[in-house]
Amino acid sequence: MRAVVSLFALLVNLAIFALAPAAAEPLHIRISWVAIVSNLPSILFIKPGIAQHDGKSYVFEPTHYASTPLMIPALATNDLDIATLAYSSLGAAINKAGLTDIRVIADELQDGVGSYYSDEFMVRKDTPYRTIADMKGKILASSGIGGAMDMALRVMLKKMGLDAKDFTIVEVTMPNHRAALADGKVDLISSPLPFSQDAELRKIARPLFTQHDAIGTTQMIIWAARAGFLAKNRAAIVDFLEDSIRARRYFADPANHEEVVRLVSAMTKQPPSQYDAWLFTKNDYYRDPNGVPDLDALQRNIDVQRDLGFLEGKIDVAEYADLGLIKEAASRVAAAK
């Protein structure tokens, strides 16, 4: 009889196990980055233990893209979940690619906030160029026509009364800007971090103006995802954003600077001196500690695109933002202190 009872209990337990729902697989979050170190996803969880939910509710999958415009078709085909878009690419995604379900969910970095870093437009030290007006008849390098720094360059030229017939803009990939300037192939380059901190560049070049001089504060890069992805996976995404805020605060804490530089140096196989003077200091871009983007600045930046003829019609940035996730994540981090 005991054997019969035990067998019956075993069968009942097996039936319950078979009927129980399978444990949910962690959500794979594919997120993009362009510039190593400067784009947070490239180093986000370099410090062990920061990502408390990674491997549990989500799996972090950072992926390199050569430029932010290339992220737009990847979002459209659902081959990318969160894109680190420049404001210029966000406008193009909405206005030209028809991704009206795209949503801004978090800050990546902001240019020209207070005394923080602003991208530099540089000329050779051995030239007589002192103002943007001196660029009349010159060849200017852009990392991408219609890109964020390209917009700032065109605004500055316009402010000085120059139009398209007064200069030539050529596309040069960012890693090749220094060589193009050094060889005299171009007269001006746009130089964001980390490229602007290249010691060899600093030997031969000086800044002519900054992006802030041209267009003020820029919500340079944002994190964006499609509304359907957010609605379906909200809980896991908030977990991911919570971990990302924890990483931001670790990076920004001066007490961690030496350790951060050491970890980044080991990952990139570059000497610590490459990063020590600027990385996550006032010589770096501003990153909101709670991951909240500056939507007012973003609206102004999008309006600049329209005014320059790169977008048609008005885009109301507030209609394309969902900041509830990042604010919930920030409240969790605050409550955990």
Secondary structure as GFF3:
##gff-version 3
##sequence-region A 1 337
A	DSSP	alpha_helix	2	19	.	.	.	ID=ss1
A	DSSP	beta_strand	27	33	.	.	.	ID=ss2
A	DSSP	three_ten_helix	40	42	.	.	.	ID=ss3
A	DSSP	beta_strand	58	64	.	.	.	ID=ss4
A	DSSP	alpha_helix	71	76	.	.	.	ID=ss5
A	DSSP	beta_strand	83	86	.	.	.	ID=ss6
A	DSSP	alpha_helix	87	95	.	.	.	ID=ss7
A	DSSP	beta_strand	102	111	.	.	.	ID=ss8
A	DSSP	beta_strand	120	124	.	.	.	ID=ss9
A	DSSP	three_ten_helix	132	135	.	.	.	ID=ss10
A	DSSP	beta_strand	139	142	.	.	.	ID=ss11
A	DSSP	alpha_helix	148	159	.	.	.	ID=ss12
A	DSSP	three_ten_helix	164	166	.	.	.	ID=ss13
A	DSSP	beta_strand	168	171	.	.	.	ID=ss14
A	DSSP	three_ten_helix	174	176	.	.	.	ID=ss15
A	DSSP	alpha_helix	177	182	.	.	.	ID=ss16
A	DSSP	beta_strand	189	191	.	.	.	ID=ss17
A	DSSP	three_ten_helix	195	197	.	.	.	ID=ss18
A	DSSP	alpha_helix	199	204	.	.	.	ID=ss19
A	DSSP	beta_strand	205	210	.	.	.	ID=ss20
A	DSSP	alpha_helix	211	215	.	.	.	ID=ss21
A	DSSP	beta_strand	218	226	.	.	.	ID=ss22
A	DSSP	alpha_helix	227	232	.	.	.	ID=ss23
A	DSSP	alpha_helix	234	252	.	.	.	ID=ss24
A	DSSP	three_ten_helix	254	256	.	.	.	ID=ss25
A	DSSP	alpha_helix	257	268	.	.	.	ID=ss26
A	DSSP	three_ten_helix	272	274	.	.	.	ID=ss27
A	DSSP	alpha_helix	295	307	.	.	.	ID=ss28
A	DSSP	three_ten_helix	317	320	.	.	.	ID=ss29
A	DSSP	alpha_helix	324	335	.	.	.	ID=ss30
###
